[in-house]
């Protein structure tokens, strides 16, 4: 199964980049993971929130293929434990889903067009985190999920 992690904007802080790179490298043992960063909008301050979301939606949707199973990382999504997330990933793999696309939107969330295209929404926490931190948290949880699926000792219960 191929997994794409699609984000709006680049990760700027070196310590977050290092952490993300660490888990992306570890994930190569388990899956084909591609991280795709969509450039932040130019002149975003001259746009309303809705205009920003609409423009970001156009860029996001261009990166998604018709058969991709799209999961939004969204504050209103379903909260899963690490074990539940591992079961979710495993179920998709066993269900012959060829391509999962996890998406982190811009600072104002997603446009309705992206919500309409999505297959699922997952929340990483009831708390709010910066979009850059969410990237690190997500790749760590994805790595954790694969170690749970494989019965490896990374996750302690």
Helices and strands as residue ranges (DSSP letters): E 2-8, H 14-27, E 32-38, G 44-46, H 49-62, E 69-79, H 82-94, E 99-104, H 112-117, E 120-123, H 131-149
